[in-house]
């Protein structure tokens, strides 16, 4: 419903200046459509190519057009956080009993996702909520933690922000999935780092140095690779972790064998005893659509994120939104390396990615404001000289 109006508004310049990433994501959708046609034929490619464009550009442009200021961004964050709190009683009931009331209720009227019961963990059921898998529920809820904590700063009291952040984080934990919980842990760590070293301008560069040093310690001081070390120490079920390593091994081989157009929605070469699930969003994009599509998508996102990171702002409200947005995107990169985003979670990722592009436009009014401040200072000095004379 919103794709065509948003596309027209973006073309007319109502979403701010057109960015390289905008065209990069459009080219990603185009190449994905071409890959479907080459691998599967014209007729079978129409539906998957069309829905990919809707879920990708529809979600991205909706955020690009509708979120154009700090107030828009913060209102979106508060709305989604409150939505998660509204889902929390249903999630708690499912966590304890294993019965998905949301899907049962809506399933009496609409066609919904199938309610699945996976094996309990630590005596509790994994919450699926309105999504097709518990991992997606945890990813959705967990993606809002840093945004709820930082982006609402100054809009609501510290107590309200704290309670809302805790509830959002708790909802993500109910998924009982390693990747979303790991994403929550990453966000908490980055938020604490930002809080403790908030007055140090080079805190993020220092963090990169520490992370690289940690990587070298595991690489050369352990008999495990960094990926194996992470899987063996930070997953609920190590068996699924080792499966992810096998997925990477055979999935990357598939990319090497089909580097240009990928394999579309077809089967990928693997042992008979392995399932067809690819628990790596970035890898699956390369497997399905080839390396050109993968590079177009990832480079477009990096263009946005690095530009936002370099765009220093002086307004504390905008700076808090910028930091929260970047922490959220880092979490998506982290979680996406062990989880595939599909249907609603895929659209949500593109929406959140587009929701921070307005931060790149903040430098224009700030420059003008700076010029205005200088002019006012000159005017005051001249007035003082005239008065003394």
Secondary structure, DSSP 4 states (H G I P E B T S, - for coil): --HHHHHHHHHTTTTSS--HHHHHHHHHHHHHHHHHHHHH-HHHHHHHHHHHHIIIIIHHHHHHHH--SHHHHHHHHHHHHHHHHHHHHHHHHHHHH---HHHHHHHTTS--PPP--PPPBTTBPPP-TTSSSHHHHHHHHHTTHHIIIIITBTTB-HHHHHHHHHHHHHHHHTT--HHHHHHHHHHHHHHHHHHHTTT-TTHHHHHHHHHHHHHHHHHHHSSS-HHHHHHHHS-S-HHHHHHHHHHHHHHHHHHHHSTTT--TTS-----TTS-S----HHHHHHHHHHHHHHHHHHHHHHHHHHHHHH-----HHHHHHHHHHHHHHHHHHHHHTT----THHHHHHHHHHHTTGGGGGHHHHHHHHHHHHHHHHHHHHHHHHHHH-
